[in-house]
């Protein structure tokens, strides 16, 4: 995108007004975030994992994102200064705030909120205007994650994405509205407008394709194939009863066949729009040939510098574009003589204070939210500390949910899923119903209260730990460690399955394998647990209303063993 003189002046003025360094040079630096000359002849814009956040938000990046084995110290397992060093970025800059947790509260107040579809729309329009034929690719997790998305069954996001100009999409959490709803959106709302692609979703009976595996679009005389890869473990990570007639998987051999077919049909560039998670994408890139670039999602990693993966057929560009509408990836490919000869990539942070709101999108968002405005805005309490979710082992908002579960449900121990979506709040902010829904808005929200033996508690922690830290990415399912309330434990991420979790204690006493404990939780994937207990948002709301002021919350995290010096762990 080349900013006009008027646009450049507008961004500079907005930067100064928004609190970016109060010198013209500082404002110019901020404006340069969106100065990106066009290169090549194939142009792809990439968003992913927005989790239905239509409005600008605060979002704290993780201070713990451990890589083990071969992934230790490799992208995306870098946090804080380690990430900045790898990307050759300076601390105290807008980019540093967008990509890391460093000085989060101060930087958030200085630079303001991030994301928001009205601001993203402005950036998309400007980039498309300067890049003929550019495609906007949506990596999924788009229709879930907010109150309005849940209450409209994703219709708010479907309408917003059509207005935004999305061209191709794949999915994951989007499937949790059930097969009929997904098919209706794809076959009716998206018809003739947005292609939904997923080569790895088949019918459970005969293995037929549920969605198109790929589409070929011609851009500036170049046929470009966009292959879709939905989240491979959807029926495991989410309720299988929501998609009973569909099967999922990594399907590596089918991926190779799909790429070969696209090439045979004339595609000169092949791009995988993936919801695998970045570690899985990196392994796939080393084994499947013919993919020029993987634009990834699921693990919510903001990766400013693409990873170049060698394979028997050449090389593949692999990257990931963060989450919550914070970023827009821009990939320019130079295709010559039927193959990619060069590329340029930029991960652009979306600062709401720097990008004017698009009028049409603003109007749509206002219309969508109007029927729910009073309900969304109800003040439940005030937080005195920062509330956030992201991190391998816990976050302060997750701890708040755990405390509510134990208090309201009368449990000794509580489990909360290691979801990576959910917005952040700054000290002094009111906690509204909307904020609670940002952490809990799922289609299976029931809470549970279970009598659980000590050996089963260990089994659960070991299983989730292996999902996160298995050295083979194909056995990882994304997300973070289950959050634990009441119980303390030691974790050795690099240990073998069954040996990572040690020294589990409740009230200072060792957990006994044969003893039964009362454990609260939420988001059960078993169909038998439907309506097991009140929705989690009701539990959290009653807890907040009873307290009115929430003191700073300290997350309960395990003692870690064997991770000293790991660049995925903040000092």
C-alpha positions as CSV (number, residue, x, y, z in Angstrom):
1,X,0.0,0.0,0.0
2,X,1.3,3.4,-0.9
3,X,-0.3,6.1,1.2
4,X,-1.4,9.3,-0.5
5,X,-0.2,12.6,0.9
6,X,-3.6,13.1,2.4
7,X,-3.8,9.6,3.9
8,X,-0.3,10.0,5.3
9,X,-1.1,13.3,7.0
10,X,-4.3,11.8,8.3
11,X,-2.5,8.8,9.9
12,X,0.2,11.2,11.4
13,X,-2.5,13.3,13.0
14,X,-4.3,10.3,14.3
15,X,-1.0,9.0,15.7
16,X,-0.2,12.2,17.6
17,X,-3.8,12.4,18.9
18,X,-3.7,8.8,20.0
19,X,-0.6,9.1,22.2
20,X,2.0,7.7,19.9
21,X,5.3,9.4,20.6
22,X,4.5,13.1,20.6
23,X,7.0,14.2,17.9
24,X,6.4,14.4,14.2
25,X,9.1,11.8,13.7
26,X,7.3,9.4,16.0
27,X,4.0,9.9,14.3
28,X,5.8,9.3,11.0
29,X,7.2,6.1,12.4
30,X,3.7,5.0,13.3
31,X,2.3,5.9,9.9
32,X,5.1,3.8,8.3
33,X,3.4,0.7,9.7
34,X,1.0,1.0,6.8
35,X,3.4,2.0,4.1
36,X,4.1,-1.1,2.0
37,X,5.1,-0.8,-1.7
38,X,3.5,-3.4,-4.0
39,X,5.8,-6.1,-5.3
40,X,5.2,-9.2,-7.5
41,X,2.0,-10.1,-9.3
42,X,0.1,-12.3,-6.8
43,X,-1.2,-10.5,-3.7
44,X,-2.7,-12.2,-0.7
45,X,-4.1,-10.6,2.5
46,X,-4.5,-13.0,5.5
47,X,-6.5,-12.8,8.7
48,X,-7.2,-15.6,11.1
49,X,-8.7,-16.4,14.5
50,X,-10.5,-13.1,15.0
51,X,-12.9,-14.9,17.3
52,X,-15.9,-12.7,16.4
53,X,-14.3,-9.5,17.8
54,X,-16.1,-6.8,15.8
55,X,-14.9,-3.9,18.0
56,X,-11.4,-2.8,19.0
57,X,-10.0,-4.6,22.0
58,X,-7.1,-4.9,24.3
59,X,-5.2,-8.2,24.0
60,X,-2.1,-9.3,26.0
61,X,0.3,-11.6,24.2
62,X,1.8,-14.6,26.2
63,X,4.8,-14.5,28.5
64,X,5.0,-18.3,28.3
65,X,4.9,-20.2,25.0
66,X,7.3,-23.0,25.4
67,X,8.9,-25.0,22.6
68,X,10.3,-28.4,23.5
69,X,12.6,-30.7,21.7
70,X,13.4,-29.5,18.2
71,X,11.1,-26.5,18.6
72,X,12.9,-25.0,21.6
73,X,13.9,-21.5,20.7
74,X,12.2,-21.6,17.3
75,X,9.3,-19.6,16.0
76,X,6.6,-19.5,17.2
77,X,7.9,-20.4,20.6
78,X,9.6,-17.0,21.4
79,X,8.2,-14.4,23.8
80,X,9.1,-10.9,24.8
81,X,12.7,-9.7,24.1
82,X,13.5,-13.1,22.4
83,X,10.8,-12.5,19.8
84,X,11.9,-8.9,19.2
85,X,15.5,-10.0,18.8
86,X,14.6,-12.7,16.3
87,X,12.5,-10.2,14.3
88,X,15.1,-7.4,14.6
89,X,12.5,-5.1,16.3
90,X,13.1,-2.6,19.1
91,X,11.3,-2.6,22.4
92,X,9.1,0.4,23.2
93,X,7.8,0.5,19.6
94,X,4.2,0.0,18.3
95,X,5.4,-3.3,16.8
96,X,6.8,-4.5,20.1
97,X,3.5,-3.8,21.8
98,X,1.5,-5.6,19.1
99,X,3.7,-8.7,19.3
100,X,4.7,-9.1,22.9
101,X,3.4,-8.7,26.5
102,X,6.2,-6.3,27.4
103,X,5.1,-3.3,29.5
104,X,1.5,-4.3,28.5
105,X,-0.5,-1.9,30.7
106,X,1.6,1.2,29.9
107,X,1.8,0.4,26.2
108,X,-1.9,-0.4,25.9
109,X,-2.8,3.0,27.4
110,X,-0.3,4.7,25.1
111,X,-1.2,3.0,21.8
112,X,-4.8,2.2,22.5
113,X,-6.9,-0.7,21.4
114,X,-6.2,-3.1,18.5
115,X,-8.3,-4.7,15.9
116,X,-12.0,-3.9,15.2
117,X,-13.6,-4.8,11.8
118,X,-14.3,-1.1,10.9
119,X,-10.6,-0.3,11.2
120,X,-9.5,-3.6,9.5
121,X,-11.9,-2.8,6.7
122,X,-10.1,0.5,6.0
123,X,-6.8,-1.3,5.9
124,X,-8.1,-4.0,3.6
125,X,-9.6,-1.5,1.2
126,X,-6.4,0.5,1.0
127,X,-4.3,-2.6,0.4
128,X,-6.7,-4.0,-2.2
129,X,-6.8,-0.6,-4.0
130,X,-3.0,-0.8,-4.5
131,X,-2.8,-4.5,-5.3
132,X,-4.9,-5.4,-8.3
133,X,-6.8,-8.7,-7.8
134,X,-5.7,-9.1,-4.2
135,X,-7.5,-11.9,-2.3
136,X,-8.5,-11.7,1.3
137,X,-8.1,-15.1,3.0
138,X,-9.8,-16.0,6.3
139,X,-8.1,-18.8,8.3
140,X,-11.2,-19.5,10.4
141,X,-12.3,-19.2,14.1
142,X,-14.3,-16.3,12.8
143,X,-17.9,-17.0,13.8
144,X,-17.2,-17.8,17.5
145,X,-15.9,-15.9,20.5
146,X,-18.4,-13.1,21.3
147,X,-21.9,-12.8,22.7
148,X,-23.4,-11.4,19.5
149,X,-21.8,-14.2,17.5
150,X,-23.3,-16.8,19.9
151,X,-26.7,-15.2,20.0
152,X,-26.9,-14.8,16.2
153,X,-25.3,-18.2,15.5
154,X,-22.5,-16.4,13.7
155,X,-24.7,-14.3,11.5
156,X,-23.1,-11.1,12.6
157,X,-19.7,-12.3,11.5
158,X,-21.0,-13.8,8.3
159,X,-22.4,-10.4,7.3
160,X,-19.3,-8.6,8.5
161,X,-17.0,-10.9,6.5
162,X,-19.0,-10.5,3.3
163,X,-18.8,-6.7,3.7
164,X,-15.1,-6.9,4.6
165,X,-14.5,-8.6,1.3
166,X,-13.3,-12.1,2.4
167,X,-12.7,-14.3,-0.7
168,X,-11.7,-17.7,0.7
169,X,-12.2,-19.2,4.2
170,X,-11.5,-22.4,6.2
171,X,-12.6,-23.2,9.7
172,X,-12.5,-24.7,13.2
173,X,-14.6,-23.2,16.0
174,X,-17.0,-22.2,13.3
175,X,-18.1,-25.9,13.2
176,X,-19.4,-25.8,16.7
177,X,-22.7,-24.3,15.5
178,X,-23.4,-27.8,14.0
179,X,-23.5,-29.3,10.5
180,X,-26.8,-27.8,9.4
181,X,-25.9,-24.3,10.4
182,X,-22.5,-24.5,8.6
183,X,-24.0,-25.9,5.4
184,X,-26.6,-23.2,5.4
185,X,-24.0,-20.4,5.6
186,X,-21.7,-22.0,3.0
187,X,-24.5,-22.9,0.6
188,X,-26.6,-19.8,1.0
189,X,-24.9,-16.8,2.6
190,X,-21.5,-17.5,0.9
191,X,-22.9,-18.6,-2.5
192,X,-21.1,-16.7,-5.2
193,X,-19.2,-14.5,-2.7
194,X,-16.9,-16.6,-0.4
195,X,-15.4,-20.0,-1.1
196,X,-15.2,-22.3,2.0
197,X,-12.4,-24.8,1.4
198,X,-11.2,-27.8,3.5
199,X,-9.5,-30.7,1.8
200,X,-9.4,-32.7,5.1
201,X,-13.2,-32.8,6.0
202,X,-14.9,-35.9,4.6
203,X,-18.2,-37.6,5.2
204,X,-18.0,-40.3,7.9
205,X,-19.7,-43.0,5.8
206,X,-18.1,-42.9,2.3
207,X,-15.3,-40.4,2.7
208,X,-16.7,-37.9,0.2
209,X,-15.6,-34.3,0.3
210,X,-17.9,-32.1,2.4
211,X,-16.4,-28.8,1.1
212,X,-14.3,-27.9,-1.9
213,X,-10.7,-28.9,-1.3
214,X,-9.4,-25.9,-3.1
215,X,-10.2,-23.1,-5.6
216,X,-8.1,-21.7,-8.4
217,X,-8.3,-17.9,-8.9
218,X,-6.6,-16.1,-11.7
219,X,-4.7,-13.0,-10.6
220,X,-2.9,-10.7,-13.1
221,X,-2.7,-13.6,-15.5
222,X,-1.4,-16.1,-12.9
223,X,-3.6,-19.1,-11.8
224,X,-3.3,-19.4,-8.0
225,X,-4.7,-22.3,-6.0
226,X,-5.9,-21.8,-2.5
227,X,-6.1,-25.1,-0.7
228,X,-8.1,-25.3,2.6
229,X,-7.1,-27.2,5.7
230,X,-9.6,-27.1,8.6
231,X,-8.5,-27.9,12.2
232,X,-7.7,-31.7,12.0
233,X,-8.8,-32.5,15.5
234,X,-12.2,-30.7,15.6
235,X,-14.2,-33.8,16.9
236,X,-11.7,-34.3,19.7
237,X,-11.1,-30.8,20.9
238,X,-14.8,-29.9,20.4
239,X,-18.0,-32.0,20.8
240,X,-18.1,-34.7,18.1
241,X,-21.9,-34.7,18.4
242,X,-22.0,-31.3,16.7
243,X,-20.5,-32.8,13.5
244,X,-21.5,-36.4,13.7
245,X,-21.5,-37.1,9.9
246,X,-18.1,-35.5,9.2
247,X,-14.6,-36.8,9.8
248,X,-11.5,-34.7,10.1
249,X,-7.7,-35.4,10.2
250,X,-4.4,-34.1,9.0
251,X,-4.6,-36.2,5.9
252,X,-1.1,-35.6,4.7
253,X,-1.2,-37.9,1.7
254,X,-4.5,-36.4,0.5
255,X,-2.9,-33.0,0.9
256,X,-0.2,-34.1,-1.5
257,X,-2.7,-35.4,-3.9
258,X,-4.7,-32.2,-3.7
259,X,-1.6,-30.0,-4.4
260,X,-0.7,-32.3,-7.3
261,X,-4.2,-32.0,-8.8
262,X,-4.2,-28.2,-8.5
263,X,-0.8,-28.1,-10.2
264,X,-2.0,-30.4,-13.0
265,X,-5.0,-28.0,-13.5
266,X,-2.6,-25.2,-14.2
267,X,-1.9,-23.5,-10.8
268,X,1.4,-21.7,-11.0
269,X,1.3,-20.8,-7.3
270,X,-0.2,-23.0,-4.5
271,X,-1.0,-21.5,-1.1
272,X,-2.4,-23.5,1.8
273,X,-4.9,-21.6,4.0
274,X,-4.4,-23.6,7.2
275,X,-5.9,-24.0,10.6
276,X,-3.4,-26.7,11.6
277,X,-1.4,-24.7,14.2
278,X,2.0,-23.5,13.3
279,X,4.1,-26.5,14.5
280,X,1.9,-28.8,12.4
281,X,2.3,-26.5,9.4
282,X,6.1,-26.5,9.8
283,X,6.1,-30.3,9.8
284,X,3.7,-30.5,6.9
285,X,5.8,-28.0,4.9
286,X,8.8,-30.3,5.3
287,X,6.9,-33.4,3.9
288,X,4.4,-32.1,1.3
289,X,5.9,-30.7,-1.9
290,X,4.5,-28.1,-4.2
291,X,3.1,-25.7,-1.6
292,X,4.6,-22.3,-2.1
293,X,3.2,-20.7,1.1
294,X,1.3,-21.8,4.2
295,X,-0.8,-19.0,5.8
296,X,-1.6,-20.5,9.1
297,X,-3.8,-20.1,12.1
298,X,-5.2,-21.9,15.2
299,X,-2.3,-21.3,17.6
300,X,-2.8,-17.5,17.5
301,X,0.9,-16.8,17.0
302,X,1.8,-13.4,15.6
303,X,4.9,-14.3,13.5
304,X,6.5,-11.2,11.9
305,X,9.2,-13.1,10.0
306,X,8.2,-16.1,7.9
307,X,9.9,-19.4,8.4
308,X,11.4,-20.9,5.2
309,X,11.1,-24.7,5.2
310,X,13.1,-26.9,2.8
311,X,11.5,-30.0,1.4
312,X,12.3,-32.4,-1.4
313,X,10.4,-30.3,-3.9
314,X,12.0,-26.9,-3.0
315,X,10.8,-24.7,-0.2
316,X,7.7,-23.4,1.5
317,X,7.0,-20.1,3.3
318,X,5.2,-20.6,6.6
319,X,3.7,-18.0,8.8
320,X,0.8,-17.2,11.2
321,X,-1.2,-14.0,11.5
322,X,-2.0,-13.8,15.2
323,X,-5.6,-13.5,16.5
324,X,-8.5,-11.2,17.5
325,X,-8.2,-9.0,14.5
326,X,-4.9,-7.6,15.7
327,X,-3.0,-8.3,12.5
328,X,-3.3,-8.5,8.8
329,X,-0.7,-10.5,6.9
330,X,0.3,-9.3,3.5
331,X,2.0,-11.7,1.1
332,X,3.2,-10.6,-2.3
333,X,4.5,-13.3,-4.6
334,X,6.5,-12.8,-7.8
335,X,5.5,-15.6,-10.2
336,X,7.7,-15.9,-13.3
337,X,7.8,-18.7,-15.9
338,X,5.2,-20.7,-14.0
339,X,6.8,-20.6,-10.6
340,X,7.3,-18.4,-7.6
341,X,10.6,-16.5,-8.0
342,X,10.4,-14.3,-5.0
343,X,8.2,-12.9,-2.2
344,X,7.7,-10.2,0.3
345,X,5.8,-10.5,3.6
346,X,4.6,-8.0,6.2
347,X,2.6,-8.7,9.3
348,X,0.7,-5.4,9.9
349,X,-0.7,-4.6,13.3
350,X,-4.2,-3.1,13.3
351,X,-4.1,-0.1,15.6
352,X,-7.6,1.3,15.9
353,X,-6.3,4.8,16.7
354,X,-4.3,4.9,13.5
355,X,-6.8,3.6,11.0
356,X,-10.1,5.5,10.5
357,X,-13.2,3.5,10.9
358,X,-14.8,2.4,7.6
359,X,-18.3,4.0,7.5
360,X,-20.2,1.1,6.1
361,X,-18.7,-1.4,8.4
362,X,-19.3,0.9,11.4
363,X,-22.9,1.1,10.5
364,X,-23.3,-2.7,10.1
365,X,-21.6,-3.3,13.5
366,X,-23.9,-0.7,15.2
367,X,-26.9,-2.4,13.6
368,X,-25.8,-5.8,14.8
369,X,-25.1,-4.7,18.3
370,X,-28.1,-2.4,18.9
371,X,-30.6,-5.1,20.0
372,X,-28.1,-6.4,22.6
373,X,-26.5,-3.1,23.7
374,X,-28.0,-2.9,27.2
375,X,-27.4,-6.5,28.0
376,X,-23.8,-6.4,26.7
377,X,-22.9,-3.2,28.6
378,X,-24.2,-4.3,32.0
379,X,-21.5,-3.6,34.6
380,X,-20.8,-6.6,36.8
381,X,-17.7,-5.5,38.7
382,X,-14.5,-3.5,38.4
383,X,-11.0,-5.0,38.1
384,X,-8.1,-3.6,40.0
385,X,-5.6,-5.7,38.0
386,X,-5.0,-6.7,34.4
387,X,-7.1,-9.6,33.3
388,X,-5.8,-11.7,30.4
389,X,-5.9,-15.3,29.2
390,X,-2.9,-16.2,27.0
391,X,-0.1,-18.3,28.4
392,X,0.8,-22.0,28.4
393,X,-0.4,-22.6,31.9
394,X,-2.8,-19.9,33.1
395,X,-4.0,-16.3,32.8
396,X,-5.6,-14.0,35.3
397,X,-9.0,-14.1,33.7
398,X,-8.9,-17.9,33.7
399,X,-8.0,-17.8,37.3
400,X,-11.0,-15.6,37.9
401,X,-13.2,-18.2,36.2
402,X,-11.6,-21.0,38.3
403,X,-12.2,-19.1,41.5
404,X,-15.8,-18.6,40.5
405,X,-16.3,-22.3,39.7
406,X,-14.9,-23.4,43.1
407,X,-16.8,-20.8,45.0
408,X,-20.2,-21.0,43.3
409,X,-20.2,-24.8,42.6
410,X,-18.7,-25.7,46.0
411,X,-15.6,-27.6,44.6
412,X,-12.1,-28.2,46.0
413,X,-10.5,-28.2,42.6
414,X,-11.5,-26.6,39.3
415,X,-10.5,-27.1,35.7
416,X,-10.9,-24.6,32.9
417,X,-10.0,-25.3,29.2
418,X,-6.8,-23.8,27.9
419,X,-8.5,-21.7,25.2
420,X,-6.3,-19.1,23.6
421,X,-9.2,-16.7,22.6
422,X,-10.5,-14.1,25.0
423,X,-9.9,-10.3,25.3
424,X,-7.9,-8.5,28.0
425,X,-8.9,-5.7,30.5
426,X,-6.7,-3.0,32.1
427,X,-6.7,-2.1,35.8
428,X,-9.7,0.2,36.6
429,X,-11.9,-1.1,33.8
430,X,-15.5,-2.2,34.4
431,X,-16.0,-5.9,33.8
432,X,-19.2,-6.1,31.7
433,X,-21.3,-9.0,30.6
434,X,-19.7,-8.6,27.2
435,X,-16.2,-9.2,28.7
436,X,-17.4,-12.3,30.5
437,X,-18.9,-13.6,27.2
438,X,-15.6,-12.8,25.4
439,X,-14.1,-15.6,27.6
440,X,-17.0,-18.1,27.6
441,X,-19.2,-17.7,24.5
442,X,-19.4,-21.3,23.3
443,X,-22.3,-23.5,22.2
444,X,-21.6,-26.1,25.0
445,X,-21.2,-23.8,28.0
446,X,-22.4,-26.0,30.8
447,X,-20.6,-26.4,34.1
448,X,-19.9,-29.7,35.7
449,X,-19.3,-30.9,39.3
450,X,-17.7,-34.3,39.4
451,X,-16.4,-36.7,42.1
452,X,-12.9,-37.5,40.7
453,X,-10.2,-39.9,41.9
454,X,-6.7,-38.6,42.3
455,X,-5.3,-40.9,39.6
456,X,-7.9,-39.6,37.1
457,X,-6.9,-36.0,37.9
458,X,-3.3,-37.0,37.0
459,X,-4.4,-38.7,33.9
460,X,-6.2,-35.6,32.7
461,X,-3.3,-33.4,33.3
462,X,-0.9,-35.8,31.6
463,X,-3.2,-36.1,28.6
464,X,-3.5,-32.3,28.1
465,X,0.2,-31.9,28.8
466,X,1.0,-34.4,26.0
467,X,-1.3,-32.6,23.6
468,X,0.7,-29.4,24.3
469,X,4.3,-30.7,24.6
470,X,4.4,-33.9,22.5
471,X,7.7,-33.6,20.4
472,X,5.8,-34.7,17.3
473,X,3.7,-31.8,16.1
474,X,1.2,-34.2,14.5
475,X,0.1,-35.2,18.0
476,X,-0.4,-31.7,19.2
477,X,-3.9,-30.2,19.1
478,X,-3.2,-26.6,19.9
479,X,-4.6,-24.6,22.8
480,X,-2.8,-24.4,26.1
481,X,-2.6,-26.5,29.3
482,X,-5.9,-26.9,31.2
483,X,-6.1,-24.3,33.9
484,X,-6.2,-25.6,37.4
485,X,-7.7,-24.0,40.5
486,X,-7.1,-25.2,44.1
487,X,-4.5,-27.8,43.1
488,X,-0.7,-27.2,42.9
489,X,1.6,-29.3,40.8
490,X,5.0,-29.6,39.2
491,X,5.4,-29.9,35.4
492,X,8.4,-31.0,33.3
493,X,7.3,-30.2,29.7
494,X,10.3,-32.1,28.2
495,X,9.5,-35.4,30.0
496,X,7.8,-38.4,28.5
497,X,4.1,-39.0,28.4
498,X,2.9,-40.0,31.9
499,X,6.0,-38.4,33.6
500,X,5.4,-34.7,33.1
501,X,3.1,-34.1,36.1
502,X,4.5,-34.5,39.6
503,X,3.9,-33.5,43.2
504,X,0.1,-32.7,42.9
505,X,-1.1,-31.2,46.2
506,X,-4.3,-29.8,47.7
507,X,-3.9,-27.6,50.7
508,X,-0.3,-28.7,50.9
509,X,-1.2,-32.4,51.1
510,X,-0.3,-34.8,48.4
511,X,-3.2,-35.9,46.2
512,X,-3.9,-39.6,46.8
513,X,-4.5,-41.8,43.8
514,X,-7.5,-43.6,45.3
515,X,-9.1,-40.7,47.1
516,X,-12.1,-38.9,45.6
517,X,-12.1,-35.1,45.2
518,X,-14.9,-32.7,44.1
519,X,-13.9,-31.1,40.8
520,X,-15.7,-28.3,38.9
521,X,-15.3,-27.6,35.2
522,X,-17.0,-26.4,32.1
523,X,-17.2,-26.9,28.3
524,X,-17.8,-30.7,28.4
525,X,-17.4,-32.3,25.0
526,X,-19.5,-35.4,25.8
527,X,-23.1,-35.3,24.6
528,X,-24.2,-36.9,27.9
529,X,-23.1,-33.7,29.7
530,X,-25.6,-31.4,28.0
531,X,-27.2,-29.2,30.6
532,X,-25.1,-30.8,33.3
533,X,-25.0,-27.5,35.2
534,X,-25.6,-23.8,34.8
535,X,-23.8,-22.1,31.9
536,X,-20.4,-20.9,32.9
537,X,-21.2,-17.3,32.3
538,X,-24.0,-17.4,34.9
539,X,-21.5,-18.8,37.4
540,X,-19.0,-16.1,36.7
541,X,-21.6,-13.3,36.7
542,X,-22.9,-14.3,40.1
543,X,-19.4,-14.4,41.5
544,X,-18.6,-10.9,40.1
545,X,-21.8,-9.4,41.3
546,X,-21.2,-10.6,44.8
547,X,-17.8,-9.0,44.9
548,X,-18.2,-5.8,42.8
549,X,-14.4,-5.1,43.0
550,X,-11.9,-7.7,41.9
551,X,-8.5,-7.4,43.5
552,X,-5.5,-8.2,41.3
553,X,-5.6,-12.0,40.5
554,X,-2.5,-14.1,40.7
555,X,-2.7,-17.1,38.3
556,X,-2.1,-20.5,39.8
557,X,0.7,-21.9,37.7
558,X,2.8,-25.1,38.2
559,X,6.4,-25.2,39.2
560,X,8.3,-25.9,36.0
561,X,11.3,-28.2,35.6
562,X,13.8,-28.3,32.8
563,X,12.9,-25.1,31.1
564,X,15.6,-22.7,32.4
565,X,16.8,-20.4,29.6
566,X,14.0,-21.4,27.3
567,X,13.2,-18.4,25.0
568,X,9.5,-19.3,25.2
569,X,9.6,-18.3,28.9
570,X,9.9,-14.7,30.1
571,X,12.6,-14.2,32.7
